[in-house]
Amino acid sequence: MTRNARPSIGAIAFFAIAFALSAYFTFAAVQGDYGLFRRVEIQAEAEELRLELGRLQAQTAEMENLTHRLSDDYLDLDLLDEQARSVLGLVRADEIVIH
C-alpha cells in the first residue's frame, strides 16, 4: 500500500482560506477605516486643529481686550479715537487728509 504524497483538497482549502483571511485582516489593519494609516492621518489633523485652536484663542483674547478697553468700566481714549477715525471717518481740524 502506497500512500499518495500529495496533500488533500481539504488541507489546501484550509490553508487557502486561512491565507485569505490573514491577508484581509492585515490589509484592514493597515489600510482600513481604523487602520494604521488612518490613525496617522487623524493624529496629523488633530495637531493641525490644536494649532488652529491656539490661534483662535489668541485672537479671542485680543478681541476681549479691545472690548474691555471700550467698555463703560474702562475707557481707553486712544482706542476710542482710533475707532472713531476708522469707522466714522472723523478727522481733527488741524489734520490734513491725503488720499
ROSE-4610 file (N, C-alpha, C; in Angstrom, 1 decimal, always signed):
// ROSE-4610
residu = [M/M/M/T/T/T/R/R/R/N/N/N/A/A/A/R/R/R/P/P/P/S/S/S/I/I/I/G/G/G/A/A/A/I/I/I/A/A/A/F/F/F/F/F/F/A/A/A/I/I/I/A/A/A/F/F/F/A/A/A/L/L/L/S/S/S/A/A/A/Y/Y/Y/F/F/F/T/T/T/F/F/F/A/A/A/A/A/A/V/V/V/Q/Q/Q/G/G/G/D/D/D/Y/Y/Y/G/G/G/L/L/L/F/F/F/R/R/R/R/R/R/V/V/V/E/E/E/I/I/I/Q/Q/Q/A/A/A/E/E/E/A/A/A/E/E/E/E/E/E/L/L/L/R/R/R/L/L/L/E/E/E/L/L/L/G/G/G/R/R/R/L/L/L/Q/Q/Q/A/A/A/Q/Q/Q/T/T/T/A/A/A/E/E/E/M/M/M/E/E/E/N/N/N/L/L/L/T/T/T/H/H/H/R/R/R/L/L/L/S/S/S/D/D/D/D/D/D/Y/Y/Y/L/L/L/D/D/D/L/L/L/D/D/D/L/L/L/L/L/L/D/D/D/E/E/E/Q/Q/Q/A/A/A/R/R/R/S/S/S/V/V/V/L/L/L/G/G/G/L/L/L/V/V/V/R/R/R/A/A/A/D/D/D/E/E/E/I/I/I/V/V/V/I/I/I/H/H/H]
num = [1/1/1/2/2/2/3/3/3/4/4/4/5/5/5/6/6/6/7/7/7/8/8/8/9/9/9/10/10/10/11/11/11/12/12/12/13/13/13/14/14/14/15/15/15/16/16/16/17/17/17/18/18/18/19/19/19/20/20/20/21/21/21/22/22/22/23/23/23/24/24/24/25/25/25/26/26/26/27/27/27/28/28/28/29/29/29/30/30/30/31/31/31/32/32/32/33/33/33/34/34/34/35/35/35/36/36/36/37/37/37/38/38/38/39/39/39/40/40/40/41/41/41/42/42/42/43/43/43/44/44/44/45/45/45/46/46/46/47/47/47/48/48/48/49/49/49/50/50/50/51/51/51/52/52/52/53/53/53/54/54/54/55/55/55/56/56/56/57/57/57/58/58/58/59/59/59/60/60/60/61/61/61/62/62/62/63/63/63/64/64/64/65/65/65/66/66/66/67/67/67/68/68/68/69/69/69/70/70/70/71/71/71/72/72/72/73/73/73/74/74/74/75/75/75/76/76/76/77/77/77/78/78/78/79/79/79/80/80/80/81/81/81/82/82/82/83/83/83/84/84/84/85/85/85/86/86/86/87/87/87/88/88/88/89/89/89/90/90/90/91/91/91/92/92/92/93/93/93/94/94/94/95/95/95/96/96/96/97/97/97/98/98/98/99/99/99]
x = [+0.8/+0.0/+0.9/+0.7/+1.5/+0.5/+1.0/+0.2/+0.6/-0.3/+0.0/+0.6/+1.7/+2.3/+1.7/+0.7/+0.0/-0.9/-0.9/-1.9/-3.3/-4.2/-5.6/-6.2/-7.3/-8.0/-8.5/-8.9/-9.3/-8.2/-7.0/-5.8/-5.5/-5.5/-5.3/-6.3/-7.6/-8.7/-8.5/-8.2/-8.0/-6.9/-5.7/-4.6/-5.0/-5.7/-6.1/-7.0/-8.0/-8.9/-8.2/-7.3/-6.5/-5.6/-5.0/-4.2/-5.0/-6.2/-7.1/-7.6/-8.0/-8.4/-7.3/-6.1/-5.0/-4.6/-4.7/-4.4/-5.4/-6.7/-7.8/-7.6/-7.4/-7.2/-6.0/-4.9/-3.7/-4.0/-4.6/-5.0/-5.9/-6.9/-7.8/-7.0/-6.1/-5.3/-4.4/-4.0/-3.1/-3.9/-4.8/-5.5/-6.9/-7.5/-8.9/-9.3/-10.6/-11.1/-10.5/-10.1/-9.4/-8.0/-7.4/-6.0/-4.9/-3.7/-2.6/-2.4/-2.7/-2.6/-3.6/-4.8/-5.9/-5.6/-4.9/-4.5/-3.5/-2.6/-1.6/-2.2/-3.2/-3.9/-4.7/-5.3/-6.1/-5.2/-4.0/-3.1/-2.6/-2.3/-1.9/-3.0/-4.2/-5.3/-5.6/-5.4/-5.6/-4.5/-3.3/-2.3/-2.6/-3.0/-3.4/-4.5/-5.5/-6.6/-6.2/-5.2/-4.7/-4.0/-3.3/-2.6/-3.7/-4.7/-5.7/-6.5/-6.7/-7.3/-6.5/-5.2/-4.3/-4.4/-4.4/-4.6/-5.9/-7.0/-8.3/-8.4/-7.8/-7.8/-7.0/-5.9/-5.2/-6.0/-6.7/-7.5/-8.7/-9.3/-10.4/-9.9/-8.7/-8.2/-7.9/-7.4/-7.2/-8.5/-9.6/-10.9/-11.5/-11.3/-11.8/-11.1/-9.8/-9.1/-9.6/-9.8/-10.3/-11.7/-12.5/-13.9/-13.8/-13.0/-12.8/-12.4/-11.4/-10.9/-12.0/-13.0/-14.1/-15.3/-15.3/-16.4/-16.6/-17.8/-18.1/-17.2/-16.7/-15.8/-14.5/-14.0/-12.6/-12.7/-12.3/-12.4/-11.0/-10.5/-9.2/-9.4/-9.1/-9.3/-8.6/-7.4/-6.7/-7.4/-7.8/-8.6/-9.9/-10.6/-11.8/-11.6/-10.5/-10.2/-9.8/-9.1/-8.7/-10.0/-10.9/-12.1/-13.0/-13.1/-13.9/-13.4/-12.1/-11.5/-11.7/-11.5/-11.6/-13.1/-14.0/-15.4/-16.1/-16.0/-16.8/-16.1/-14.8/-14.1/-13.8/-13.7/-13.5/-12.1/-11.9/-10.6/-10.6/-9.4/-9.3/-9.2/-9.5/-9.4/-8.0/-7.0/-5.7/-4.9/-5.6/-5.0/-5.3/-4.4/-4.5/-4.7/-5.8/-6.1/-5.5/-4.8/-4.2/-4.8/-5.4/-6.0/-5.0]
y = [-1.2/+0.0/+1.2/+1.9/+3.2/+4.3/+5.2/+6.4/+7.5/+8.3/+9.4/+10.6/+11.1/+12.2/+13.6/+13.7/+14.9/+15.3/+16.6/+17.0/+16.9/+16.7/+16.5/+17.9/+17.8/+19.0/+19.8/+19.1/+19.8/+20.6/+20.1/+20.8/+22.0/+21.9/+23.0/+24.1/+23.7/+24.6/+25.3/+24.6/+25.2/+26.3/+25.9/+26.9/+28.1/+27.8/+28.9/+29.9/+29.4/+30.2/+30.9/+30.2/+30.9/+32.0/+31.8/+32.8/+34.0/+33.7/+34.8/+35.6/+35.0/+35.7/+36.5/+35.9/+36.7/+37.9/+37.7/+38.8/+39.9/+39.5/+40.5/+41.3/+40.6/+41.3/+42.1/+41.7/+42.5/+43.8/+43.6/+44.8/+45.8/+45.2/+46.1/+46.8/+46.1/+46.7/+47.8/+47.8/+48.8/+49.9/+49.5/+50.5/+50.8/+50.0/+50.2/+51.5/+51.6/+52.8/+53.1/+52.0/+52.2/+51.7/+51.7/+51.1/+52.1/+51.7/+52.5/+53.8/+53.7/+54.9/+56.0/+55.5/+56.4/+57.0/+56.3/+56.8/+57.9/+57.7/+58.8/+60.0/+59.9/+61.0/+61.7/+61.0/+61.6/+62.4/+61.8/+62.5/+63.8/+63.8/+65.0/+66.0/+65.6/+66.5/+67.1/+66.3/+66.7/+67.8/+67.6/+68.6/+69.9/+69.8/+71.0/+71.7/+71.0/+71.6/+72.2/+71.6/+72.2/+73.6/+73.6/+74.9/+76.0/+75.6/+76.5/+77.0/+76.1/+76.4/+77.5/+77.3/+78.2/+79.6/+79.6/+80.9/+81.6/+80.8/+81.3/+81.8/+81.1/+81.6/+82.9/+83.0/+84.3/+85.4/+85.1/+86.2/+86.5/+85.6/+85.8/+86.7/+86.4/+87.2/+88.6/+88.8/+90.1/+90.9/+90.2/+90.9/+91.2/+90.3/+90.6/+91.8/+91.9/+93.0/+94.3/+94.3/+95.5/+95.9/+94.8/+95.1/+95.6/+95.1/+95.6/+97.0/+97.4/+98.7/+99.7/+99.3/+100.2/+100.1/+99.3/+99.2/+100.4/+100.4/+101.5/+101.6/+100.4/+100.4/+100.9/+100.8/+101.2/+101.8/+103.0/+103.7/+104.1/+103.6/+103.9/+105.0/+106.2/+107.3/+107.2/+106.6/+106.4/+105.4/+104.3/+103.3/+103.9/+104.7/+105.3/+106.2/+107.0/+108.0/+107.2/+106.1/+105.3/+104.7/+104.2/+103.6/+104.6/+105.8/+106.9/+107.3/+107.4/+107.7/+106.7/+105.4/+104.3/+104.1/+104.0/+103.7/+104.9/+106.0/+107.2/+108.1/+107.9/+108.7/+110.1/+110.2/+111.5/+112.0/+113.3/+113.9/+115.1/+115.4/+116.6/+117.8/+119.0/+120.2/+120.6/+120.2/+120.6/+119.5/+118.5/+117.5/+117.6/+117.1/+117.1/+115.7/+115.5/+114.1/+114.0/+113.0/+112.7/+111.3/+111.3/+110.1/+109.4]
z = [+0.0/+0.0/+0.0/-1.0/-1.1/-0.9/-0.1/+0.2/-0.7/-1.2/-2.1/-1.3/-1.8/-1.0/-1.3/-2.1/-2.4/-1.2/-0.8/+0.3/-0.2/+0.7/+0.3/+0.0/-0.6/-1.1/+0.2/+1.2/+2.4/+3.1/+3.1/+3.6/+2.8/+1.5/+0.6/+0.8/+0.9/+1.1/+2.4/+3.5/+4.8/+4.7/+4.2/+4.1/+3.2/+2.1/+1.2/+2.0/+2.7/+3.4/+4.6/+5.2/+6.3/+5.8/+4.6/+4.0/+3.6/+3.0/+2.5/+3.7/+4.8/+6.0/+6.6/+6.7/+7.3/+6.4/+5.0/+4.1/+4.3/+4.4/+4.6/+5.9/+7.0/+8.3/+8.3/+7.7/+7.6/+6.8/+5.7/+4.9/+5.7/+6.4/+7.1/+8.3/+8.9/+10.0/+9.5/+8.3/+7.7/+7.0/+6.1/+5.2/+5.6/+6.5/+6.8/+7.5/+7.8/+8.4/+9.8/+10.5/+11.8/+11.7/+10.5/+10.4/+10.8/+10.5/+10.9/+10.1/+8.8/+8.0/+8.4/+8.7/+9.2/+10.5/+11.4/+12.7/+12.5/+11.6/+11.4/+10.8/+9.9/+9.3/+10.4/+11.3/+12.4/+13.4/+13.7/+14.6/+13.9/+12.6/+11.9/+11.9/+11.7/+11.7/+13.1/+14.1/+15.5/+15.8/+15.4/+15.7/+14.9/+13.7/+12.9/+13.6/+14.1/+14.8/+16.2/+16.8/+18.1/+17.8/+16.7/+16.3/+16.0/+15.2/+14.9/+16.1/+17.1/+18.3/+19.1/+19.1/+19.8/+19.1/+17.7/+17.0/+17.3/+17.4/+17.6/+19.1/+20.0/+21.4/+21.5/+20.9/+20.9/+20.3/+19.2/+18.5/+19.4/+20.1/+21.0/+22.2/+22.7/+23.8/+23.4/+22.2/+21.7/+21.5/+21.0/+20.9/+22.2/+23.2/+24.6/+25.2/+24.9/+25.4/+24.8/+23.5/+22.9/+23.3/+23.5/+24.0/+25.4/+26.3/+27.6/+27.6/+26.7/+26.7/+26.2/+25.5/+25.1/+26.0/+27.1/+27.9/+28.8/+29.5/+30.4/+31.6/+32.0/+33.2/+33.0/+31.7/+31.4/+30.0/+29.9/+28.6/+28.2/+27.1/+26.6/+25.5/+25.8/+24.9/+23.5/+23.6/+22.3/+21.4/+22.0/+21.2/+20.7/+21.5/+21.1/+19.9/+20.0/+18.9/+17.7/+17.8/+16.6/+16.0/+16.8/+16.3/+15.6/+16.2/+15.6/+14.3/+14.2/+12.9/+11.9/+12.3/+11.3/+10.9/+11.8/+11.5/+10.9/+11.6/+11.2/+10.2/+10.0/+9.1/+9.6/+11.0/+11.6/+11.4/+11.4/+11.3/+12.1/+12.8/+13.6/+12.6/+13.2/+12.4/+12.0/+12.7/+12.4/+11.6/+11.0/+10.3/+8.8/+8.0/+6.5/+6.1/+5.2/+4.7/+3.3/+3.1/+1.8/+1.3/+0.1/-0.4/-1.3]
